[in-house]
Amino acid sequence: MRRDVFQAIADPTRRQIINLLAGQQLNLNAVADNFDISRPAISKHIKILTECGLITIKQQGRERYCRADLKKLEQVAKWTDQYRALWTSKLDALEDFLTKEETEQKPKHT
């Protein structure tokens, strides 16, 4: 089953795993050593991240190494950018309105 990248980043543990692997390649045991949850639970998180394409696993001898593939996060960035632009324009309009209201409310001195 191919999972959605949003599903992967919805979980804080998976986000921590992505952060951990963003700067380095680690074997599964080294990843698990960074968390206070069971190795099977970490394996489940790794599986979901792999299914989403956020992590790749490479077999080297007897070890399996995980590496983050952050290209899929571009999908998240594009999605959030549309809302950032929308809310920026709304907040700019609110600022303009409040500035105008404030100017109109000031008493005029003659």
Phi and psi restraints in degrees (range 20) as a CNS / XPLOR table:
assign (resid 1 and name C) (resid 2 and name N)
       (resid 2 and name CA) (resid 2 and name C) 1.0 -89.6 20.0 2
assign (resid 2 and name N) (resid 2 and name CA)
       (resid 2 and name C) (resid 3 and name N) 1.0 123.9 20.0 2
assign (resid 2 and name C) (resid 3 and name N)
       (resid 3 and name CA) (resid 3 and name C) 1.0 -97.0 20.0 2
assign (resid 3 and name N) (resid 3 and name CA)
       (resid 3 and name C) (resid 4 and name N) 1.0 165.1 20.0 2
assign (resid 3 and name C) (resid 4 and name N)
       (resid 4 and name CA) (resid 4 and name C) 1.0 -88.0 20.0 2
assign (resid 4 and name N) (resid 4 and name CA)
       (resid 4 and name C) (resid 5 and name N) 1.0 141.9 20.0 2
assign (resid 4 and name C) (resid 5 and name N)
       (resid 5 and name CA) (resid 5 and name C) 1.0 -60.9 20.0 2
assign (resid 5 and name N) (resid 5 and name CA)
       (resid 5 and name C) (resid 6 and name N) 1.0 -32.3 20.0 2
assign (resid 5 and name C) (resid 6 and name N)
       (resid 6 and name CA) (resid 6 and name C) 1.0 -66.4 20.0 2
assign (resid 6 and name N) (resid 6 and name CA)
       (resid 6 and name C) (resid 7 and name N) 1.0 -34.8 20.0 2
assign (resid 6 and name C) (resid 7 and name N)
       (resid 7 and name CA) (resid 7 and name C) 1.0 -63.9 20.0 2
assign (resid 7 and name N) (resid 7 and name CA)
       (resid 7 and name C) (resid 8 and name N) 1.0 -39.2 20.0 2
assign (resid 7 and name C) (resid 8 and name N)
       (resid 8 and name CA) (resid 8 and name C) 1.0 -66.0 20.0 2
assign (resid 8 and name N) (resid 8 and name CA)
       (resid 8 and name C) (resid 9 and name N) 1.0 -44.5 20.0 2
assign (resid 8 and name C) (resid 9 and name N)
       (resid 9 and name CA) (resid 9 and name C) 1.0 -83.5 20.0 2
assign (resid 9 and name N) (resid 9 and name CA)
       (resid 9 and name C) (resid 10 and name N) 1.0 -4.0 20.0 2
assign (resid 9 and name C) (resid 10 and name N)
       (resid 10 and name CA) (resid 10 and name C) 1.0 -68.7 20.0 2
assign (resid 10 and name N) (resid 10 and name CA)
       (resid 10 and name C) (resid 11 and name N) 1.0 -24.2 20.0 2
assign (resid 10 and name C) (resid 11 and name N)
       (resid 11 and name CA) (resid 11 and name C) 1.0 -96.3 20.0 2
assign (resid 11 and name N) (resid 11 and name CA)
       (resid 11 and name C) (resid 12 and name N) 1.0 129.4 20.0 2
assign (resid 11 and name C) (resid 12 and name N)
       (resid 12 and name CA) (resid 12 and name C) 1.0 -62.5 20.0 2
assign (resid 12 and name N) (resid 12 and name CA)
       (resid 12 and name C) (resid 13 and name N) 1.0 -35.0 20.0 2
assign (resid 12 and name C) (resid 13 and name N)
       (resid 13 and name CA) (resid 13 and name C) 1.0 -65.3 20.0 2
assign (resid 13 and name N) (resid 13 and name CA)
       (resid 13 and name C) (resid 14 and name N) 1.0 -41.6 20.0 2
assign (resid 13 and name C) (resid 14 and name N)
       (resid 14 and name CA) (resid 14 and name C) 1.0 -65.7 20.0 2
assign (resid 14 and name N) (resid 14 and name CA)
       (resid 14 and name C) (resid 15 and name N) 1.0 -37.2 20.0 2
assign (resid 14 and name C) (resid 15 and name N)
       (resid 15 and name CA) (resid 15 and name C) 1.0 -63.6 20.0 2
assign (resid 15 and name N) (resid 15 and name CA)
       (resid 15 and name C) (resid 16 and name N) 1.0 -38.3 20.0 2
assign (resid 15 and name C) (resid 16 and name N)
       (resid 16 and name CA) (resid 16 and name C) 1.0 -65.8 20.0 2
assign (resid 16 and name N) (resid 16 and name CA)
       (resid 16 and name C) (resid 17 and name N) 1.0 -39.2 20.0 2
assign (resid 16 and name C) (resid 17 and name N)
       (resid 17 and name CA) (resid 17 and name C) 1.0 -63.3 20.0 2
assign (resid 17 and name N) (resid 17 and name CA)
       (resid 17 and name C) (resid 18 and name N) 1.0 -44.0 20.0 2
assign (resid 17 and name C) (resid 18 and name N)
       (resid 18 and name CA) (resid 18 and name C) 1.0 -59.9 20.0 2
assign (resid 18 and name N) (resid 18 and name CA)
       (resid 18 and name C) (resid 19 and name N) 1.0 -45.8 20.0 2
assign (resid 18 and name C) (resid 19 and name N)
       (resid 19 and name CA) (resid 19 and name C) 1.0 -60.2 20.0 2
assign (resid 19 and name N) (resid 19 and name CA)
       (resid 19 and name C) (resid 20 and name N) 1.0 -41.5 20.0 2
assign (resid 19 and name C) (resid 20 and name N)
       (resid 20 and name CA) (resid 20 and name C) 1.0 -62.7 20.0 2
assign (resid 20 and name N) (resid 20 and name CA)
       (resid 20 and name C) (resid 21 and name N) 1.0 -41.7 20.0 2
assign (resid 20 and name C) (resid 21 and name N)
       (resid 21 and name CA) (resid 21 and name C) 1.0 -88.1 20.0 2
assign (resid 21 and name N) (resid 21 and name CA)
       (resid 21 and name C) (resid 22 and name N) 1.0 -7.3 20.0 2
assign (resid 21 and name C) (resid 22 and name N)
       (resid 22 and name CA) (resid 22 and name C) 1.0 -63.0 20.0 2
assign (resid 22 and name N) (resid 22 and name CA)
       (resid 22 and name C) (resid 23 and name N) 1.0 -31.6 20.0 2
assign (resid 22 and name C) (resid 23 and name N)
       (resid 23 and name CA) (resid 23 and name C) 1.0 -109.4 20.0 2
assign (resid 23 and name N) (resid 23 and name CA)
       (resid 23 and name C) (resid 24 and name N) 1.0 -0.9 20.0 2
assign (resid 23 and name C) (resid 24 and name N)
       (resid 24 and name CA) (resid 24 and name C) 1.0 -159.5 20.0 2
assign (resid 24 and name N) (resid 24 and name CA)
       (resid 24 and name C) (resid 25 and name N) 1.0 158.5 20.0 2
assign (resid 24 and name C) (resid 25 and name N)
       (resid 25 and name CA) (resid 25 and name C) 1.0 -100.6 20.0 2
assign (resid 25 and name N) (resid 25 and name CA)
       (resid 25 and name C) (resid 26 and name N) 1.0 130.6 20.0 2
assign (resid 25 and name C) (resid 26 and name N)
       (resid 26 and name CA) (resid 26 and name C) 1.0 -133.3 20.0 2
assign (resid 26 and name N) (resid 26 and name CA)
       (resid 26 and name C) (resid 27 and name N) 1.0 151.6 20.0 2
assign (resid 26 and name C) (resid 27 and name N)
       (resid 27 and name CA) (resid 27 and name C) 1.0 -78.8 20.0 2
assign (resid 27 and name N) (resid 27 and name CA)
       (resid 27 and name C) (resid 28 and name N) 1.0 166.8 20.0 2
assign (resid 27 and name C) (resid 28 and name N)
       (resid 28 and name CA) (resid 28 and name C) 1.0 -57.9 20.0 2
assign (resid 28 and name N) (resid 28 and name CA)
       (resid 28 and name C) (resid 29 and name N) 1.0 -40.0 20.0 2
assign (resid 28 and name C) (resid 29 and name N)
       (resid 29 and name CA) (resid 29 and name C) 1.0 -65.4 20.0 2
assign (resid 29 and name N) (resid 29 and name CA)
       (resid 29 and name C) (resid 30 and name N) 1.0 -39.5 20.0 2
assign (resid 29 and name C) (resid 30 and name N)
       (resid 30 and name CA) (resid 30 and name C) 1.0 -65.6 20.0 2
assign (resid 30 and name N) (resid 30 and name CA)
       (resid 30 and name C) (resid 31 and name N) 1.0 -36.9 20.0 2
assign (resid 30 and name C) (resid 31 and name N)
       (resid 31 and name CA) (resid 31 and name C) 1.0 -63.4 20.0 2
assign (resid 31 and name N) (resid 31 and name CA)
       (resid 31 and name C) (resid 32 and name N) 1.0 -49.4 20.0 2
assign (resid 31 and name C) (resid 32 and name N)
       (resid 32 and name CA) (resid 32 and name C) 1.0 -61.6 20.0 2
assign (resid 32 and name N) (resid 32 and name CA)
       (resid 32 and name C) (resid 33 and name N) 1.0 -32.1 20.0 2
assign (resid 32 and name C) (resid 33 and name N)
       (resid 33 and name CA) (resid 33 and name C) 1.0 -63.7 20.0 2
assign (resid 33 and name N) (resid 33 and name CA)
       (resid 33 and name C) (resid 34 and name N) 1.0 -17.0 20.0 2
assign (resid 33 and name C) (resid 34 and name N)
       (resid 34 and name CA) (resid 34 and name C) 1.0 -88.0 20.0 2
assign (resid 34 and name N) (resid 34 and name CA)
       (resid 34 and name C) (resid 35 and name N) 1.0 1.3 20.0 2
assign (resid 34 and name C) (resid 35 and name N)
       (resid 35 and name CA) (resid 35 and name C) 1.0 -131.6 20.0 2
assign (resid 35 and name N) (resid 35 and name CA)
       (resid 35 and name C) (resid 36 and name N) 1.0 152.0 20.0 2
assign (resid 35 and name C) (resid 36 and name N)
       (resid 36 and name CA) (resid 36 and name C) 1.0 -97.4 20.0 2
assign (resid 36 and name N) (resid 36 and name CA)
       (resid 36 and name C) (resid 37 and name N) 1.0 34.5 20.0 2
assign (resid 36 and name C) (resid 37 and name N)
       (resid 37 and name CA) (resid 37 and name C) 1.0 -122.9 20.0 2
assign (resid 37 and name N) (resid 37 and name CA)
       (resid 37 and name C) (resid 38 and name N) 1.0 167.9 20.0 2
assign (resid 37 and name C) (resid 38 and name N)
       (resid 38 and name CA) (resid 38 and name C) 1.0 -65.9 20.0 2
assign (resid 38 and name N) (resid 38 and name CA)
       (resid 38 and name C) (resid 39 and name N) 1.0 155.4 20.0 2
assign (resid 38 and name C) (resid 39 and name N)
       (resid 39 and name CA) (resid 39 and name C) 1.0 -62.7 20.0 2
assign (resid 39 and name N) (resid 39 and name CA)
       (resid 39 and name C) (resid 40 and name N) 1.0 -39.3 20.0 2
assign (resid 39 and name C) (resid 40 and name N)
       (resid 40 and name CA) (resid 40 and name C) 1.0 -60.5 20.0 2
assign (resid 40 and name N) (resid 40 and name CA)
       (resid 40 and name C) (resid 41 and name N) 1.0 -35.4 20.0 2
assign (resid 40 and name C) (resid 41 and name N)
       (resid 41 and name CA) (resid 41 and name C) 1.0 -67.3 20.0 2
assign (resid 41 and name N) (resid 41 and name CA)
       (resid 41 and name C) (resid 42 and name N) 1.0 -41.0 20.0 2
assign (resid 41 and name C) (resid 42 and name N)
       (resid 42 and name CA) (resid 42 and name C) 1.0 -63.5 20.0 2
assign (resid 42 and name N) (resid 42 and name CA)
       (resid 42 and name C) (resid 43 and name N) 1.0 -42.1 20.0 2
assign (resid 42 and name C) (resid 43 and name N)
       (resid 43 and name CA) (resid 43 and name C) 1.0 -60.2 20.0 2
assign (resid 43 and name N) (resid 43 and name CA)
       (resid 43 and name C) (resid 44 and name N) 1.0 -38.2 20.0 2
assign (resid 43 and name C) (resid 44 and name N)
       (resid 44 and name CA) (resid 44 and name C) 1.0 -64.7 20.0 2
assign (resid 44 and name N) (resid 44 and name CA)
       (resid 44 and name C) (resid 45 and name N) 1.0 -43.7 20.0 2
assign (resid 44 and name C) (resid 45 and name N)
       (resid 45 and name CA) (resid 45 and name C) 1.0 -62.9 20.0 2
assign (resid 45 and name N) (resid 45 and name CA)
       (resid 45 and name C) (resid 46 and name N) 1.0 -42.3 20.0 2
assign (resid 45 and name C) (resid 46 and name N)
       (resid 46 and name CA) (resid 46 and name C) 1.0 -62.1 20.0 2
assign (resid 46 and name N) (resid 46 and name CA)
       (resid 46 and name C) (resid 47 and name N) 1.0 -40.9 20.0 2
assign (resid 46 and name C) (resid 47 and name N)
       (resid 47 and name CA) (resid 47 and name C) 1.0 -61.3 20.0 2
assign (resid 47 and name N) (resid 47 and name CA)
       (resid 47 and name C) (resid 48 and name N) 1.0 -44.9 20.0 2
assign (resid 47 and name C) (resid 48 and name N)
       (resid 48 and name CA) (resid 48 and name C) 1.0 -63.3 20.0 2
assign (resid 48 and name N) (resid 48 and name CA)
       (resid 48 and name C) (resid 49 and name N) 1.0 -44.3 20.0 2
assign (resid 48 and name C) (resid 49 and name N)
       (resid 49 and name CA) (resid 49 and name C) 1.0 -63.4 20.0 2
assign (resid 49 and name N) (resid 49 and name CA)
       (resid 49 and name C) (resid 50 and name N) 1.0 -35.5 20.0 2
assign (resid 49 and name C) (resid 50 and name N)
       (resid 50 and name CA) (resid 50 and name C) 1.0 -68.7 20.0 2
assign (resid 50 and name N) (resid 50 and name CA)
       (resid 50 and name C) (resid 51 and name N) 1.0 -43.6 20.0 2
assign (resid 50 and name C) (resid 51 and name N)
       (resid 51 and name CA) (resid 51 and name C) 1.0 -62.8 20.0 2
assign (resid 51 and name N) (resid 51 and name CA)
       (resid 51 and name C) (resid 52 and name N) 1.0 -28.7 20.0 2
assign (resid 51 and name C) (resid 52 and name N)
       (resid 52 and name CA) (resid 52 and name C) 1.0 -84.8 20.0 2
assign (resid 52 and name N) (resid 52 and name CA)
       (resid 52 and name C) (resid 53 and name N) 1.0 -9.5 20.0 2
assign (resid 52 and name C) (resid 53 and name N)
       (resid 53 and name CA) (resid 53 and name C) 1.0 83.0 20.0 2
assign (resid 53 and name N) (resid 53 and name CA)
       (resid 53 and name C) (resid 54 and name N) 1.0 13.6 20.0 2
assign (resid 53 and name C) (resid 54 and name N)
       (resid 54 and name CA) (resid 54 and name C) 1.0 -88.4 20.0 2
assign (resid 54 and name N) (resid 54 and name CA)
       (resid 54 and name C) (resid 55 and name N) 1.0 -16.6 20.0 2
assign (resid 54 and name C) (resid 55 and name N)
       (resid 55 and name CA) (resid 55 and name C) 1.0 -135.6 20.0 2
assign (resid 55 and name N) (resid 55 and name CA)
       (resid 55 and name C) (resid 56 and name N) 1.0 139.9 20.0 2
assign (resid 55 and name C) (resid 56 and name N)
       (resid 56 and name CA) (resid 56 and name C) 1.0 -113.8 20.0 2
assign (resid 56 and name N) (resid 56 and name CA)
       (resid 56 and name C) (resid 57 and name N) 1.0 147.9 20.0 2
assign (resid 56 and name C) (resid 57 and name N)
       (resid 57 and name CA) (resid 57 and name C) 1.0 -119.7 20.0 2
assign (resid 57 and name N) (resid 57 and name CA)
       (resid 57 and name C) (resid 58 and name N) 1.0 131.5 20.0 2
assign (resid 57 and name C) (resid 58 and name N)
       (resid 58 and name CA) (resid 58 and name C) 1.0 -122.7 20.0 2
assign (resid 58 and name N) (resid 58 and name CA)
       (resid 58 and name C) (resid 59 and name N) 1.0 128.5 20.0 2
assign (resid 58 and name C) (resid 59 and name N)
       (resid 59 and name CA) (resid 59 and name C) 1.0 -81.5 20.0 2
assign (resid 59 and name N) (resid 59 and name CA)
       (resid 59 and name C) (resid 60 and name N) 1.0 126.6 20.0 2
assign (resid 59 and name C) (resid 60 and name N)
       (resid 60 and name CA) (resid 60 and name C) 1.0 -130.5 20.0 2
assign (resid 60 and name N) (resid 60 and name CA)
       (resid 60 and name C) (resid 61 and name N) 1.0 100.8 20.0 2
assign (resid 60 and name C) (resid 61 and name N)
       (resid 61 and name CA) (resid 61 and name C) 1.0 65.7 20.0 2
assign (resid 61 and name N) (resid 61 and name CA)
       (resid 61 and name C) (resid 62 and name N) 1.0 -126.3 20.0 2
assign (resid 61 and name C) (resid 62 and name N)
       (resid 62 and name CA) (resid 62 and name C) 1.0 -89.0 20.0 2
assign (resid 62 and name N) (resid 62 and name CA)
       (resid 62 and name C) (resid 63 and name N) 1.0 -8.9 20.0 2
assign (resid 62 and name C) (resid 63 and name N)
       (resid 63 and name CA) (resid 63 and name C) 1.0 -96.5 20.0 2
assign (resid 63 and name N) (resid 63 and name CA)
       (resid 63 and name C) (resid 64 and name N) 1.0 148.5 20.0 2
assign (resid 63 and name C) (resid 64 and name N)
       (resid 64 and name CA) (resid 64 and name C) 1.0 -113.4 20.0 2
assign (resid 64 and name N) (resid 64 and name CA)
       (resid 64 and name C) (resid 65 and name N) 1.0 122.2 20.0 2
assign (resid 64 and name C) (resid 65 and name N)
       (resid 65 and name CA) (resid 65 and name C) 1.0 -106.2 20.0 2
assign (resid 65 and name N) (resid 65 and name CA)
       (resid 65 and name C) (resid 66 and name N) 1.0 137.4 20.0 2
assign (resid 65 and name C) (resid 66 and name N)
       (resid 66 and name CA) (resid 66 and name C) 1.0 -103.8 20.0 2
assign (resid 66 and name N) (resid 66 and name CA)
       (resid 66 and name C) (resid 67 and name N) 1.0 141.5 20.0 2
assign (resid 66 and name C) (resid 67 and name N)
       (resid 67 and name CA) (resid 67 and name C) 1.0 -139.7 20.0 2
assign (resid 67 and name N) (resid 67 and name CA)
       (resid 67 and name C) (resid 68 and name N) 1.0 137.7 20.0 2
assign (resid 67 and name C) (resid 68 and name N)
       (resid 68 and name CA) (resid 68 and name C) 1.0 -76.0 20.0 2
assign (resid 68 and name N) (resid 68 and name CA)
       (resid 68 and name C) (resid 69 and name N) 1.0 140.0 20.0 2
assign (resid 68 and name C) (resid 69 and name N)
       (resid 69 and name CA) (resid 69 and name C) 1.0 -121.5 20.0 2
assign (resid 69 and name N) (resid 69 and name CA)
       (resid 69 and name C) (resid 70 and name N) 1.0 95.3 20.0 2
assign (resid 69 and name C) (resid 70 and name N)
       (resid 70 and name CA) (resid 70 and name C) 1.0 -84.3 20.0 2
assign (resid 70 and name N) (resid 70 and name CA)
       (resid 70 and name C) (resid 71 and name N) 1.0 2.6 20.0 2
assign (resid 70 and name C) (resid 71 and name N)
       (resid 71 and name CA) (resid 71 and name C) 1.0 -60.1 20.0 2
assign (resid 71 and name N) (resid 71 and name CA)
       (resid 71 and name C) (resid 72 and name N) 1.0 -33.7 20.0 2
assign (resid 71 and name C) (resid 72 and name N)
       (resid 72 and name CA) (resid 72 and name C) 1.0 -65.6 20.0 2
assign (resid 72 and name N) (resid 72 and name CA)
       (resid 72 and name C) (resid 73 and name N) 1.0 -22.4 20.0 2
assign (resid 72 and name C) (resid 73 and name N)
       (resid 73 and name CA) (resid 73 and name C) 1.0 -71.1 20.0 2
assign (resid 73 and name N) (resid 73 and name CA)
       (resid 73 and name C) (resid 74 and name N) 1.0 -14.2 20.0 2
assign (resid 73 and name C) (resid 74 and name N)
       (resid 74 and name CA) (resid 74 and name C) 1.0 -59.7 20.0 2
assign (resid 74 and name N) (resid 74 and name CA)
       (resid 74 and name C) (resid 75 and name N) 1.0 -34.7 20.0 2
assign (resid 74 and name C) (resid 75 and name N)
       (resid 75 and name CA) (resid 75 and name C) 1.0 -60.0 20.0 2
assign (resid 75 and name N) (resid 75 and name CA)
       (resid 75 and name C) (resid 76 and name N) 1.0 -42.1 20.0 2
assign (resid 75 and name C) (resid 76 and name N)
       (resid 76 and name CA) (resid 76 and name C) 1.0 -68.1 20.0 2
assign (resid 76 and name N) (resid 76 and name CA)
       (resid 76 and name C) (resid 77 and name N) 1.0 -43.0 20.0 2
assign (resid 76 and name C) (resid 77 and name N)
       (resid 77 and name CA) (resid 77 and name C) 1.0 -61.1 20.0 2
assign (resid 77 and name N) (resid 77 and name CA)
       (resid 77 and name C) (resid 78 and name N) 1.0 -43.6 20.0 2
assign (resid 77 and name C) (resid 78 and name N)
       (resid 78 and name CA) (resid 78 and name C) 1.0 -63.5 20.0 2
assign (resid 78 and name N) (resid 78 and name CA)
       (resid 78 and name C) (resid 79 and name N) 1.0 -41.5 20.0 2
assign (resid 78 and name C) (resid 79 and name N)
       (resid 79 and name CA) (resid 79 and name C) 1.0 -64.9 20.0 2
assign (resid 79 and name N) (resid 79 and name CA)
       (resid 79 and name C) (resid 80 and name N) 1.0 -44.9 20.0 2
assign (resid 79 and name C) (resid 80 and name N)
       (resid 80 and name CA) (resid 80 and name C) 1.0 -71.9 20.0 2
assign (resid 80 and name N) (resid 80 and name CA)
       (resid 80 and name C) (resid 81 and name N) 1.0 -30.2 20.0 2
assign (resid 80 and name C) (resid 81 and name N)
       (resid 81 and name CA) (resid 81 and name C) 1.0 -60.8 20.0 2
assign (resid 81 and name N) (resid 81 and name CA)
       (resid 81 and name C) (resid 82 and name N) 1.0 -37.5 20.0 2
assign (resid 81 and name C) (resid 82 and name N)
       (resid 82 and name CA) (resid 82 and name C) 1.0 -63.6 20.0 2
assign (resid 82 and name N) (resid 82 and name CA)
       (resid 82 and name C) (resid 83 and name N) 1.0 -36.1 20.0 2
assign (resid 82 and name C) (resid 83 and name N)
       (resid 83 and name CA) (resid 83 and name C) 1.0 -78.4 20.0 2
assign (resid 83 and name N) (resid 83 and name CA)
       (resid 83 and name C) (resid 84 and name N) 1.0 -32.7 20.0 2
assign (resid 83 and name C) (resid 84 and name N)
       (resid 84 and name CA) (resid 84 and name C) 1.0 -60.9 20.0 2
assign (resid 84 and name N) (resid 84 and name CA)
       (resid 84 and name C) (resid 85 and name N) 1.0 -45.6 20.0 2
assign (resid 84 and name C) (resid 85 and name N)
       (resid 85 and name CA) (resid 85 and name C) 1.0 -63.5 20.0 2
assign (resid 85 and name N) (resid 85 and name CA)
       (resid 85 and name C) (resid 86 and name N) 1.0 -43.4 20.0 2
assign (resid 85 and name C) (resid 86 and name N)
       (resid 86 and name CA) (resid 86 and name C) 1.0 -60.2 20.0 2
assign (resid 86 and name N) (resid 86 and name CA)
       (resid 86 and name C) (resid 87 and name N) 1.0 -50.4 20.0 2
assign (resid 86 and name C) (resid 87 and name N)
       (resid 87 and name CA) (resid 87 and name C) 1.0 -71.4 20.0 2
assign (resid 87 and name N) (resid 87 and name CA)
       (resid 87 and name C) (resid 88 and name N) 1.0 -30.3 20.0 2
assign (resid 87 and name C) (resid 88 and name N)
       (resid 88 and name CA) (resid 88 and name C) 1.0 -63.5 20.0 2
assign (resid 88 and name N) (resid 88 and name CA)
       (resid 88 and name C) (resid 89 and name N) 1.0 -44.2 20.0 2
assign (resid 88 and name C) (resid 89 and name N)
       (resid 89 and name CA) (resid 89 and name C) 1.0 -66.3 20.0 2
assign (resid 89 and name N) (resid 89 and name CA)
       (resid 89 and name C) (resid 90 and name N) 1.0 -38.6 20.0 2
assign (resid 89 and name C) (resid 90 and name N)
       (resid 90 and name CA) (resid 90 and name C) 1.0 -65.9 20.0 2
assign (resid 90 and name N) (resid 90 and name CA)
       (resid 90 and name C) (resid 91 and name N) 1.0 -41.8 20.0 2
assign (resid 90 and name C) (resid 91 and name N)
       (resid 91 and name CA) (resid 91 and name C) 1.0 -69.8 20.0 2
assign (resid 91 and name N) (resid 91 and name CA)
       (resid 91 and name C) (resid 92 and name N) 1.0 -36.0 20.0 2
assign (resid 91 and name C) (resid 92 and name N)
       (resid 92 and name CA) (resid 92 and name C) 1.0 -62.8 20.0 2
assign (resid 92 and name N) (resid 92 and name CA)
       (resid 92 and name C) (resid 93 and name N) 1.0 -41.9 20.0 2
assign (resid 92 and name C) (resid 93 and name N)
       (resid 93 and name CA) (resid 93 and name C) 1.0 -64.2 20.0 2
assign (resid 93 and name N) (resid 93 and name CA)
       (resid 93 and name C) (resid 94 and name N) 1.0 -40.0 20.0 2
assign (resid 93 and name C) (resid 94 and name N)
       (resid 94 and name CA) (resid 94 and name C) 1.0 -64.1 20.0 2
assign (resid 94 and name N) (resid 94 and name CA)
       (resid 94 and name C) (resid 95 and name N) 1.0 -43.0 20.0 2
assign (resid 94 and name C) (resid 95 and name N)
       (resid 95 and name CA) (resid 95 and name C) 1.0 -60.3 20.0 2
assign (resid 95 and name N) (resid 95 and name CA)
       (resid 95 and name C) (resid 96 and name N) 1.0 -45.0 20.0 2
assign (resid 95 and name C) (resid 96 and name N)
       (resid 96 and name CA) (resid 96 and name C) 1.0 -59.9 20.0 2
assign (resid 96 and name N) (resid 96 and name CA)
       (resid 96 and name C) (resid 97 and name N) 1.0 -44.1 20.0 2
assign (resid 96 and name C) (resid 97 and name N)
       (resid 97 and name CA) (resid 97 and name C) 1.0 -61.9 20.0 2
assign (resid 97 and name N) (resid 97 and name CA)
       (resid 97 and name C) (resid 98 and name N) 1.0 -47.0 20.0 2
assign (resid 97 and name C) (resid 98 and name N)
       (resid 98 and name CA) (resid 98 and name C) 1.0 -65.8 20.0 2
assign (resid 98 and name N) (resid 98 and name CA)
       (resid 98 and name C) (resid 99 and name N) 1.0 -37.4 20.0 2
assign (resid 98 and name C) (resid 99 and name N)
       (resid 99 and name CA) (resid 99 and name C) 1.0 -63.8 20.0 2
assign (resid 99 and name N) (resid 99 and name CA)
       (resid 99 and name C) (resid 100 and name N) 1.0 -43.8 20.0 2
assign (resid 99 and name C) (resid 100 and name N)
       (resid 100 and name CA) (resid 100 and name C) 1.0 -63.4 20.0 2
assign (resid 100 and name N) (resid 100 and name CA)
       (resid 100 and name C) (resid 101 and name N) 1.0 -43.4 20.0 2
assign (resid 100 and name C) (resid 101 and name N)
       (resid 101 and name CA) (resid 101 and name C) 1.0 -62.6 20.0 2
assign (resid 101 and name N) (resid 101 and name CA)
       (resid 101 and name C) (resid 102 and name N) 1.0 -42.7 20.0 2
assign (resid 101 and name C) (resid 102 and name N)
       (resid 102 and name CA) (resid 102 and name C) 1.0 -63.5 20.0 2
assign (resid 102 and name N) (resid 102 and name CA)
       (resid 102 and name C) (resid 103 and name N) 1.0 -42.3 20.0 2
assign (resid 102 and name C) (resid 103 and name N)
       (resid 103 and name CA) (resid 103 and name C) 1.0 -63.8 20.0 2
assign (resid 103 and name N) (resid 103 and name CA)
       (resid 103 and name C) (resid 104 and name N) 1.0 -41.5 20.0 2
assign (resid 103 and name C) (resid 104 and name N)
       (resid 104 and name CA) (resid 104 and name C) 1.0 -71.4 20.0 2
assign (resid 104 and name N) (resid 104 and name CA)
       (resid 104 and name C) (resid 105 and name N) 1.0 -26.6 20.0 2
assign (resid 104 and name C) (resid 105 and name N)
       (resid 105 and name CA) (resid 105 and name C) 1.0 -82.8 20.0 2
assign (resid 105 and name N) (resid 105 and name CA)
       (resid 105 and name C) (resid 106 and name N) 1.0 -20.0 20.0 2
assign (resid 105 and name C) (resid 106 and name N)
       (resid 106 and name CA) (resid 106 and name C) 1.0 -65.8 20.0 2
assign (resid 106 and name N) (resid 106 and name CA)
       (resid 106 and name C) (resid 107 and name N) 1.0 135.5 20.0 2
assign (resid 106 and name C) (resid 107 and name N)
       (resid 107 and name CA) (resid 107 and name C) 1.0 -68.7 20.0 2
assign (resid 107 and name N) (resid 107 and name CA)
       (resid 107 and name C) (resid 108 and name N) 1.0 141.5 20.0 2
assign (resid 107 and name C) (resid 108 and name N)
       (resid 108 and name CA) (resid 108 and name C) 1.0 -92.6 20.0 2
assign (resid 108 and name N) (resid 108 and name CA)
       (resid 108 and name C) (resid 109 and name N) 1.0 130.7 20.0 2
assign (resid 108 and name C) (resid 109 and name N)
       (resid 109 and name CA) (resid 109 and name C) 1.0 -97.4 20.0 2
assign (resid 109 and name N) (resid 109 and name CA)
       (resid 109 and name C) (resid 110 and name N) 1.0 136.0 20.0 2
